[in-house]
Amino acid sequence: MSKENALRSGGRILADALVGHGVDRAYCIPGESYLELMDGLYEHRSHFQLIPCRHEAGASFMAEAYGKLTGTPGVCIVTRGPGACNASIGVHTAYQDSTPMILLVGQVPRPMKDREAFQEVDFTQQFAPMTKWVAEIGSAERIPEYVSRAFHIAISGRPGPVVLALPEDVLREQADTDDLPRYAPTTSGEPDLSEFEKMLGQAAKPLLIVGGSGWTEKASADLTACAELWGVPVAAAFRHQDLIDNDDPFYVGHMGLGLNADLAKSIAEADLLIVAGARLGEATTQGYTLPKAPKPSQKLIHIHPSSDELNSLYRADLAICAGMPEFFAAAHQIDTQSTQNRLSWCSKLRANYEADQTAETADKASSAVSLAQVVAHLREVLPPEAIITNDAGNFATWLHRFYRWRQYGTQLAPTNGAMGYGVPSAIAAKHLHPNRPVVCMVGDGGFMMTGQEIATAIQFEIAPIILVVNNGIYGTIRMHQEKRFPNRVIATSMVNPDFTQLANAYGAFGQKVTQTDQFPAAFAAALKSDKVSVIELVTDPNVITSTTTINELRKKK
């Protein structure tokens, strides 16, 4: 190849780099600042999908969901200024959820920098607090270097998002540069478990808390085997319930929103906490009180793939820097002689978990839809491989409490509480796994933020089922409002459209459910429709969580 023929535009170099690193799709809102990249991807259109979404928030949520499901970086591409600002919610979600993700952002041409040019933003400042790395590519020749580094950083240690800014003239610039090999994950060695074995052998009431990212299907299976081998009950960190089969006798419940009071007592009673993968964030620990920060009253073993995370907040008695696949593969060699002595402890915690799942205990609505029974029906009819996504909101307390995740990689939810996540993540999941049922549970507030992505689903023939919990209020905020200022309601009520008619307008399947007994037929019809479906669940706003009502909150003040 001659020197002239070796020249490629920066956009083509970047497109070739993405494909070379195994990327087969990216979510975007098209922008004039990266037309050369779009044109470069045109050359790969037979095996690469560039998926235009309806809002940058939806695009970034889809990329984050892809990263969660695959363990490889999801890619989102947006234009400069407003596009980047809109996409930042997905970046923040990826950061707090430890999800590998790469956001590519168009940027003003280099000669126009620092003049407040059209849509100019200094992305190195904007994204620095919510990324593992943010950089601006200064020349087309160095694009392969930056892209390779971005992929390696996104997946190393504690996974997370990376942002690369793409000056418009860099994408137009011609360069002769070599592509780099596909990125490869850096794996840690086998950890030394001698001290771990000693501490576990001395514990009478240990509890294993699992969470975080970087897990694999095998690591999940190894976790289950280790729990049985050690006789240790397993609790899931906030929104990580799919790391172990919830039907397993060693699974004892989730930590986070709607924490079971009996499990809270058991956490306090435990004499050893083994935290694997989880960061022990605010939601999981009930505001850093369970366990207490920075030094828990129990012995603490913390296992995490990032050395920066260990002992950064919670002081561990034993800190092990290891990925979850490496740790649980090695942990099979541990044999503790006190397993039998712990079985009654496990049985007690499991019994408390099962007792909390009796749907009737949460049926506080006399006429509207019972979310407890809706979720119980989902648990009954959905297969283990079904993927459940949910948005942020109090409605999720019913899902967390009554659903049972039975297979690894089937729970998608934002630990940063980002509203608008549910619908885009369901679309990304169904696109990735078209033969598996995908169900989204979202509140009316969250649906109104990103529900327009139904149009994306229609365009690409993607068919998740979306359950819109319509109570006409911002439920979580109303709950806190009523706790602190009973009967002084302001700014937490909404006027909604007819969600079923809205769904039909998009060409989707839509149905309204006003009574609990209507739900099974509506859900069955949605499954048969083979279209993106919206089932509106009209619920009583007084029933604010799975454990209380607004009227009860007002009486407590």
C-alpha positions as CSV (number, residue, x, y, z in Angstrom):
1,M,0.0,0.0,0.0
2,S,1.4,3.4,-1.0
3,K,1.8,6.2,1.5
4,E,-1.1,8.0,-0.1
5,N,-3.4,5.0,0.1
6,A,-2.5,4.5,3.8
7,L,-4.0,7.9,4.7
8,R,-7.3,7.8,6.6
9,S,-9.5,10.5,8.1
10,G,-9.6,10.6,11.9
11,G,-13.2,9.6,11.7
12,R,-12.3,6.5,9.7
13,I,-9.4,5.7,12.0
14,L,-11.7,5.9,15.0
15,A,-14.4,3.8,13.4
16,D,-11.8,1.1,12.5
17,A,-10.5,1.3,16.1
18,L,-13.9,0.7,17.6
19,V,-14.5,-2.3,15.3
20,G,-11.0,-3.6,16.1
21,H,-11.8,-3.6,19.8
22,G,-14.8,-5.8,19.2
23,V,-17.6,-3.1,19.3
24,D,-20.6,-4.2,17.2
25,R,-23.0,-1.4,18.2
26,A,-23.1,2.1,19.6
27,Y,-26.0,4.3,20.8
28,C,-26.1,7.9,19.6
29,I,-27.8,11.1,18.8
30,P,-26.3,12.1,15.5
31,G,-24.4,15.4,15.4
32,E,-22.6,17.5,12.9
33,S,-19.5,17.6,15.1
34,Y,-18.7,13.9,14.4
35,L,-20.0,13.4,10.8
36,E,-16.6,12.0,9.8
37,L,-17.0,9.3,12.5
38,M,-20.5,8.5,11.2
39,D,-19.1,8.2,7.7
40,G,-16.3,6.0,8.9
41,L,-18.8,3.7,10.5
42,Y,-20.8,3.5,7.3
43,E,-17.9,1.4,5.9
44,H,-18.7,-1.2,8.7
45,R,-22.5,-1.1,8.4
46,S,-22.8,-4.8,7.6
47,H,-21.6,-5.8,11.0
48,F,-21.9,-2.6,13.1
49,Q,-25.1,-1.0,14.2
50,L,-25.2,2.7,14.9
51,I,-28.5,3.1,16.8
52,P,-30.0,6.6,16.8
53,C,-32.0,7.2,20.0
54,R,-34.4,10.0,20.8
55,H,-32.5,11.7,23.6
56,E,-28.9,11.6,24.7
57,A,-30.0,10.4,28.2
58,G,-31.6,7.4,26.6
59,A,-28.6,6.7,24.5
60,S,-26.2,6.8,27.5
61,F,-28.5,4.7,29.6
62,M,-28.6,2.1,26.8
63,A,-24.8,2.0,26.6
64,E,-24.5,1.7,30.4
65,A,-27.0,-1.2,30.3
66,Y,-25.0,-2.9,27.6
67,G,-21.9,-2.6,29.7
68,K,-23.7,-4.1,32.7
69,L,-25.0,-7.1,30.7
70,T,-21.8,-7.9,28.8
71,G,-19.0,-6.8,31.1
72,T,-17.5,-5.0,28.1
73,P,-17.7,-1.2,27.5
74,G,-20.9,0.0,26.1
75,V,-20.3,2.8,23.6
76,C,-22.3,6.1,23.4
77,I,-21.6,8.8,20.8
78,V,-23.1,12.3,21.2
79,T,-22.3,15.8,20.0
80,R,-20.7,18.6,21.9
81,G,-22.2,21.0,24.5
82,P,-25.9,20.2,25.0
83,G,-25.5,16.6,23.8
84,A,-22.7,15.9,26.3
85,C,-24.7,17.5,29.1
86,N,-27.7,15.4,28.3
87,A,-25.5,12.2,28.2
88,S,-23.8,12.9,31.5
89,I,-26.6,11.2,33.5
90,G,-25.6,7.8,31.9
91,V,-22.0,8.6,32.7
92,H,-22.8,9.3,36.3
93,T,-24.8,6.0,36.5
94,A,-21.9,4.1,35.0
95,Y,-19.5,5.6,37.5
96,Q,-21.6,4.8,40.6
97,D,-22.6,1.4,39.3
98,S,-19.0,0.5,38.3
99,T,-20.0,-0.2,34.7
100,P,-17.5,-0.2,31.8
101,M,-18.6,2.5,29.3
102,I,-17.1,4.8,26.8
103,L,-18.6,8.1,25.8
104,L,-17.4,9.7,22.6
105,V,-18.2,13.4,22.4
106,G,-17.8,15.8,19.5
107,Q,-15.8,18.9,20.2
108,V,-15.2,22.3,18.5
109,P,-12.2,22.5,16.1
110,R,-8.8,23.1,17.8
111,P,-8.4,26.6,16.4
112,M,-11.7,27.7,18.0
113,K,-10.8,26.3,21.5
114,D,-11.1,28.7,24.5
115,R,-13.2,31.3,22.7
116,E,-16.6,30.0,23.9
117,A,-17.2,28.8,20.4
118,F,-20.6,27.3,19.5
119,Q,-21.5,24.6,22.0
120,E,-18.0,24.6,23.5
121,V,-17.5,23.0,26.8
122,D,-14.2,21.9,28.5
123,F,-15.1,18.3,28.9
124,T,-11.9,17.5,30.9
125,Q,-13.5,19.6,33.7
126,Q,-17.1,18.7,33.2
127,F,-16.6,14.9,33.3
128,A,-13.5,14.6,35.6
129,P,-15.5,14.0,38.8
130,M,-17.6,11.2,37.3
131,T,-15.2,9.2,35.1
132,K,-12.1,7.1,35.5
133,W,-10.4,9.1,32.7
134,V,-11.4,11.9,30.4
135,A,-9.2,13.2,27.6
136,E,-9.3,15.2,24.4
137,I,-7.6,13.6,21.4
138,G,-5.2,16.2,19.9
139,S,-4.3,14.5,16.6
140,A,-5.7,11.9,14.3
141,E,-2.4,9.9,14.4
142,R,-2.9,9.2,18.1
143,I,-6.5,8.0,17.9
144,P,-5.6,4.3,18.2
145,E,-3.5,5.0,21.3
146,Y,-6.3,6.9,23.0
147,V,-9.0,4.4,22.2
148,S,-6.9,1.5,23.4
149,R,-6.2,3.2,26.6
150,A,-9.8,4.1,27.1
151,F,-10.9,0.5,26.8
152,H,-8.2,-0.8,29.1
153,I,-9.0,1.8,31.8
154,A,-12.8,1.2,31.5
155,I,-12.5,-2.5,32.4
156,S,-9.5,-2.5,34.8
157,G,-9.7,-2.6,38.6
158,R,-13.1,-1.1,39.5
159,P,-14.7,-0.8,36.0
160,G,-16.2,2.6,35.0
161,P,-16.8,5.2,32.3
162,V,-14.2,6.9,30.1
163,V,-14.9,10.0,28.0
164,L,-13.0,11.0,24.9
165,A,-13.5,14.4,23.3
166,L,-13.2,14.5,19.5
167,P,-12.3,17.9,18.0
168,E,-14.1,18.2,14.7
169,D,-10.9,19.0,12.7
170,V,-9.1,16.0,14.3
171,L,-11.8,13.7,12.8
172,R,-11.3,15.4,9.4
173,E,-7.5,15.3,9.6
174,Q,-5.7,12.7,7.4
175,A,-3.1,10.5,9.0
176,D,-1.1,7.3,8.4
177,T,-1.2,5.4,11.6
178,D,-1.3,1.8,12.7
179,D,-4.3,0.1,14.4
180,L,-3.7,-1.5,17.8
181,P,-4.7,-5.0,18.8
182,R,-8.0,-5.6,20.7
183,Y,-7.8,-4.7,24.4
184,A,-7.4,-7.6,26.8
185,P,-8.6,-7.6,30.5
186,T,-5.8,-7.6,33.1
187,T,-6.5,-10.4,35.6
188,S,-5.2,-10.5,39.1
189,G,-3.3,-13.5,40.5
190,E,-4.6,-16.1,42.9
191,P,-5.1,-14.4,46.3
192,D,-3.5,-15.6,49.5
193,L,-6.4,-17.0,51.5
194,S,-4.7,-18.3,54.6
195,E,-5.8,-15.4,56.9
196,F,-9.3,-15.5,55.3
197,E,-9.6,-19.2,56.2
198,K,-8.5,-18.5,59.8
199,M,-11.0,-15.7,60.3
200,L,-13.9,-17.7,58.7
201,G,-13.1,-20.7,60.9
202,Q,-13.4,-18.6,64.0
203,A,-16.8,-17.0,63.0
204,A,-20.1,-18.4,64.4
205,K,-22.4,-16.0,62.6
206,P,-20.7,-14.8,59.4
207,L,-22.6,-13.1,56.6
208,L,-21.4,-12.8,53.0
209,I,-22.5,-9.5,51.3
210,V,-22.1,-9.6,47.5
211,G,-22.3,-6.8,44.9
212,G,-20.3,-4.6,42.5
213,S,-19.3,-5.4,39.0
214,G,-16.8,-7.6,37.2
215,W,-18.7,-10.8,38.0
216,T,-19.1,-13.6,35.5
217,E,-21.6,-16.5,35.3
218,K,-18.9,-18.8,36.6
219,A,-18.1,-16.5,39.5
220,S,-21.7,-16.5,40.4
221,A,-21.7,-20.3,40.4
222,D,-18.5,-20.4,42.4
223,L,-20.1,-18.0,45.0
224,T,-23.0,-20.4,45.4
225,A,-20.7,-23.4,45.9
226,C,-18.6,-21.5,48.4
227,A,-21.6,-20.4,50.4
228,E,-22.7,-24.0,50.7
229,L,-19.1,-25.2,51.5
230,W,-18.7,-22.7,54.2
231,G,-22.2,-22.7,55.6
232,V,-22.4,-18.9,55.2
233,P,-25.7,-17.0,54.3
234,V,-25.5,-14.5,51.4
235,A,-27.1,-11.1,51.2
236,A,-27.1,-9.0,48.1
237,A,-26.0,-5.4,48.1
238,F,-28.4,-2.7,46.7
239,R,-29.7,-3.9,43.3
240,H,-27.3,-6.9,42.9
241,Q,-29.8,-9.6,43.7
242,D,-29.0,-11.6,40.5
243,L,-25.5,-12.6,41.7
244,I,-27.0,-15.7,43.4
245,D,-30.2,-17.7,42.8
246,N,-32.7,-16.3,45.2
247,D,-34.3,-19.7,45.5
248,D,-31.0,-21.0,47.0
249,P,-31.4,-21.8,50.7
250,F,-28.2,-19.8,51.5
251,Y,-29.7,-16.6,50.0
252,V,-31.2,-14.4,52.7
253,G,-32.3,-11.1,51.1
254,H,-31.2,-7.8,49.8
255,M,-29.7,-4.7,51.5
256,G,-30.9,-1.3,50.3
257,L,-34.3,0.3,49.8
258,G,-37.0,-1.6,51.8
259,L,-34.5,-3.5,53.9
260,N,-36.2,-6.3,55.9
261,A,-36.1,-5.4,59.6
262,D,-35.1,-9.0,60.5
263,L,-32.2,-8.9,58.1
264,A,-31.1,-5.6,59.5
265,K,-31.0,-7.2,63.0
266,S,-29.0,-10.1,61.6
267,I,-26.4,-7.9,60.0
268,A,-25.9,-6.2,63.4
269,E,-25.8,-9.6,65.1
270,A,-23.2,-11.1,62.7
271,D,-19.7,-11.5,64.1
272,L,-18.0,-11.5,60.6
273,L,-19.0,-9.6,57.5
274,I,-17.4,-10.8,54.2
275,V,-18.0,-8.2,51.6
276,A,-17.2,-9.4,48.1
277,G,-17.3,-6.9,45.3
278,A,-19.5,-4.3,46.9
279,R,-18.3,-0.8,47.8
280,L,-20.6,-0.6,50.8
281,G,-22.3,2.5,49.5
282,E,-24.9,4.7,51.2
283,A,-28.0,2.7,50.1
284,T,-26.6,-0.7,50.9
285,T,-25.5,0.4,54.4
286,Q,-28.5,2.5,55.3
287,G,-26.5,5.7,55.4
288,Y,-23.2,4.0,56.5
289,T,-24.7,2.7,59.7
290,L,-25.2,-1.0,58.9
291,P,-22.3,-1.7,59.2
292,K,-21.1,1.4,60.9
293,A,-18.4,3.5,59.2
294,P,-15.5,3.8,59.3
295,K,-14.9,0.9,61.7
296,P,-17.7,-1.7,62.0
297,S,-18.4,-3.4,65.3
298,Q,-18.1,-6.8,63.5
299,K,-14.9,-8.2,62.0
300,L,-14.8,-7.1,58.3
301,I,-13.2,-8.9,55.3
302,H,-13.4,-6.7,52.2
303,I,-12.6,-8.2,48.8
304,H,-12.5,-5.8,45.9
305,P,-10.7,-5.6,42.5
306,S,-9.5,-2.0,43.1
307,S,-6.8,-1.3,45.8
308,D,-8.1,2.3,45.8
309,E,-11.4,1.2,47.1
310,L,-10.1,-1.0,49.9
311,N,-9.9,0.9,53.3
312,S,-10.9,4.1,51.6
313,L,-14.0,4.4,53.8
314,Y,-14.5,1.2,55.8
315,R,-11.5,0.0,57.7
316,A,-11.2,-3.8,57.1
317,D,-9.6,-6.3,59.4
318,L,-8.6,-8.1,56.2
319,A,-8.5,-6.4,52.7
320,I,-8.0,-8.6,49.7
321,C,-7.4,-7.0,46.3
322,A,-8.9,-9.5,43.8
323,G,-11.5,-9.8,41.1
324,M,-14.6,-11.8,41.9
325,P,-13.8,-14.5,39.3
326,E,-10.3,-15.0,40.7
327,F,-11.3,-14.9,44.4
328,F,-14.2,-17.4,44.3
329,A,-12.3,-19.7,42.0
330,A,-9.5,-19.9,44.5
331,A,-11.9,-20.0,47.5
332,H,-13.0,-23.5,46.7
333,Q,-9.9,-24.8,48.5
334,I,-11.1,-23.4,51.8
335,D,-12.6,-25.9,54.1
336,T,-13.9,-24.9,57.5
337,Q,-14.6,-27.4,60.2
338,S,-17.4,-25.3,61.8
339,T,-19.9,-25.4,58.9
340,Q,-22.4,-27.6,60.7
341,N,-22.5,-25.1,63.6
342,R,-23.6,-22.3,61.3
343,L,-26.5,-24.1,59.6
344,S,-29.1,-23.0,62.2
345,W,-27.9,-19.4,61.7
346,C,-28.4,-19.8,57.9
347,S,-31.8,-21.3,58.4
348,K,-33.0,-18.5,60.6
349,L,-32.0,-15.8,58.1
350,R,-33.6,-17.8,55.2
351,A,-36.8,-18.2,57.1
352,N,-37.0,-14.5,57.8
353,Y,-36.5,-13.8,54.1
354,E,-39.3,-16.1,53.0
355,A,-41.7,-14.8,55.6
356,D,-41.1,-11.3,54.3
357,Q,-42.3,-12.4,50.8
358,T,-45.9,-13.1,51.8
359,A,-47.7,-10.8,49.3
360,E,-50.7,-10.4,51.5
361,T,-48.7,-8.4,54.1
362,A,-48.3,-5.6,51.6
363,D,-51.9,-5.4,50.2
364,K,-52.9,-2.1,51.7
365,A,-54.9,-0.9,48.7
366,S,-58.6,-2.0,48.8
367,S,-59.5,-1.3,45.1
368,A,-56.4,-0.3,43.1
369,V,-53.7,-2.5,41.7
370,S,-51.7,-4.5,44.2
371,L,-48.0,-4.3,43.2
372,A,-47.2,-7.1,45.6
373,Q,-49.5,-9.5,43.6
374,V,-48.3,-8.1,40.3
375,V,-44.7,-8.9,41.1
376,A,-45.7,-12.3,42.6
377,H,-47.3,-13.1,39.2
378,L,-44.1,-12.1,37.4
379,R,-42.2,-14.4,39.7
380,E,-44.5,-17.2,38.9
381,V,-44.7,-16.9,35.1
382,L,-41.3,-15.6,34.0
383,P,-38.5,-18.1,33.3
384,P,-35.1,-17.8,35.1
385,E,-33.5,-16.1,32.1
386,A,-35.9,-13.2,32.1
387,I,-34.2,-9.8,32.5
388,I,-35.9,-7.3,34.8
389,T,-35.0,-3.6,34.6
390,N,-36.3,-0.9,36.8
391,D,-36.2,2.8,37.2
392,A,-35.7,4.8,40.4
393,G,-38.7,5.2,42.6
394,N,-40.6,3.7,45.6
395,F,-42.4,1.2,43.3
396,A,-39.1,-0.7,43.2
397,T,-39.5,-1.7,46.8
398,W,-42.1,-4.2,45.7
399,L,-39.8,-5.6,43.0
400,H,-36.9,-5.9,45.4
401,R,-39.0,-7.5,48.0
402,F,-41.2,-9.9,46.1
403,Y,-39.4,-10.9,42.9
404,R,-36.8,-13.7,42.9
405,W,-33.8,-13.4,40.6
406,R,-32.7,-16.9,39.7
407,Q,-30.0,-16.4,37.1
408,Y,-26.9,-14.3,36.8
409,G,-27.1,-11.2,34.6
410,T,-30.9,-10.6,34.9
411,Q,-31.2,-7.5,37.0
412,L,-30.6,-4.0,35.5
413,A,-31.2,-1.1,37.8
414,P,-29.3,2.1,38.7
415,T,-27.7,2.3,42.1
416,N,-27.3,6.1,41.7
417,G,-31.1,6.5,41.6
418,A,-31.3,7.9,38.1
419,M,-34.8,8.4,36.9
420,G,-35.4,7.5,33.3
421,Y,-33.1,4.4,33.3
422,G,-35.8,1.7,33.1
423,V,-37.1,2.1,29.5
424,P,-33.7,2.6,27.7
425,S,-32.1,-0.2,29.6
426,A,-34.9,-2.6,28.7
427,I,-34.6,-1.7,25.1
428,A,-30.8,-2.3,25.2
429,A,-31.3,-5.6,27.0
430,K,-34.0,-6.9,24.6
431,H,-31.8,-5.8,21.6
432,L,-28.9,-7.8,23.0
433,H,-31.1,-10.8,24.0
434,P,-34.0,-10.9,21.6
435,N,-35.1,-14.4,22.6
436,R,-35.3,-13.7,26.3
437,P,-38.3,-11.9,28.1
438,V,-37.3,-8.4,29.2
439,V,-39.6,-6.6,31.6
440,C,-39.2,-3.0,32.8
441,M,-40.9,-1.6,35.8
442,V,-41.0,2.2,35.8
443,G,-42.9,4.9,37.6
444,D,-45.0,7.5,35.8
445,G,-42.3,10.2,36.5
446,G,-39.4,8.1,35.1
447,F,-41.4,7.0,32.1
448,M,-42.1,10.6,31.1
449,M,-38.4,11.3,31.1
450,T,-37.3,8.7,28.6
451,G,-40.5,7.0,27.4
452,Q,-39.9,8.5,23.9
453,E,-37.3,5.8,23.4
454,I,-40.3,3.6,22.5
455,A,-39.8,5.1,19.1
456,T,-36.3,3.6,19.0
457,A,-37.7,0.2,20.0
458,I,-40.3,0.4,17.2
459,Q,-37.7,1.5,14.6
460,F,-35.5,-1.5,15.4
461,E,-38.3,-4.0,16.2
462,I,-37.2,-4.4,19.8
463,A,-40.0,-5.7,22.1
464,P,-39.6,-5.3,25.8
465,I,-42.6,-5.1,28.1
466,I,-42.9,-1.9,30.1
467,L,-45.0,-1.7,33.3
468,V,-45.8,1.9,34.1
469,V,-46.7,2.3,37.7
470,N,-49.1,5.3,37.6
471,N,-49.9,6.9,40.9
472,G,-49.9,10.5,39.7
473,I,-47.1,11.6,42.1
474,Y,-43.3,11.6,42.4
475,G,-43.6,8.9,45.0
476,T,-40.2,8.8,46.7
477,I,-40.2,12.6,47.1
478,R,-43.8,12.6,48.4
479,M,-42.8,10.0,50.9
480,H,-40.0,12.1,52.3
481,Q,-42.2,15.2,52.1
482,E,-44.9,13.6,54.2
483,K,-42.3,12.3,56.7
484,R,-40.9,15.8,57.3
485,F,-43.8,18.0,56.4
486,P,-47.1,16.1,56.7
487,N,-50.1,17.4,54.7
488,R,-47.9,20.2,53.2
489,V,-47.9,18.9,49.7
490,I,-46.2,21.0,47.0
491,A,-44.6,20.1,43.6
492,T,-44.9,16.3,44.0
493,S,-48.2,15.8,42.0
494,M,-48.4,15.2,38.3
495,V,-50.9,15.2,35.4
496,N,-50.2,12.3,33.1
497,P,-51.3,11.4,29.6
498,D,-53.2,8.3,28.8
499,F,-50.2,5.9,28.7
500,T,-52.0,3.3,26.7
501,Q,-53.1,5.8,24.0
502,L,-49.5,7.1,24.0
503,A,-48.2,3.6,23.4
504,N,-50.7,3.1,20.6
505,A,-49.6,6.3,19.0
506,Y,-46.1,5.0,18.7
507,G,-47.3,1.8,17.2
508,A,-46.7,-0.2,20.4
509,F,-49.1,-2.5,22.3
510,G,-50.9,-0.6,25.1
511,Q,-53.2,-1.7,27.9
512,K,-54.5,-0.2,31.1
513,V,-54.9,-2.2,34.3
514,T,-57.1,-0.8,37.1
515,Q,-57.7,-4.0,39.1
516,T,-55.2,-6.6,40.2
517,D,-57.1,-9.5,38.5
518,Q,-56.8,-7.8,35.1
519,F,-53.0,-8.0,35.1
520,P,-52.4,-11.7,34.2
521,A,-54.4,-11.4,31.0
522,A,-52.8,-8.1,30.1
523,F,-49.3,-9.4,30.6
524,A,-50.0,-12.6,28.6
525,A,-51.4,-10.4,25.7
526,A,-48.2,-8.3,25.8
527,L,-46.0,-11.4,25.6
528,K,-48.0,-12.5,22.5
529,S,-47.9,-9.1,20.8
530,D,-44.2,-9.4,19.7
531,K,-44.1,-5.6,20.0
532,V,-42.8,-3.2,22.6
533,S,-45.6,-3.1,25.1
534,V,-46.8,-0.7,27.7
535,I,-49.1,-1.9,30.5
536,E,-50.3,1.0,32.7
537,L,-50.8,0.0,36.3
538,V,-53.1,2.4,38.0
539,T,-52.1,2.4,41.7
540,D,-53.3,4.0,44.9
541,P,-51.0,7.0,45.7
542,N,-51.7,6.5,49.4
543,V,-49.8,3.1,49.2
544,I,-46.4,4.8,49.1
545,T,-44.1,1.7,49.7
546,S,-44.5,-2.0,50.2
547,T,-44.6,-1.5,54.0
548,T,-46.5,1.8,54.7
549,T,-49.0,4.4,53.5
550,I,-49.1,8.2,53.4
551,N,-51.8,8.1,56.0
552,E,-49.6,6.1,58.3
553,L,-46.7,8.5,57.8
554,R,-48.9,11.4,58.7
555,K,-50.0,9.8,62.0
556,K,-46.3,9.2,63.0
557,K,-45.4,12.9,62.9
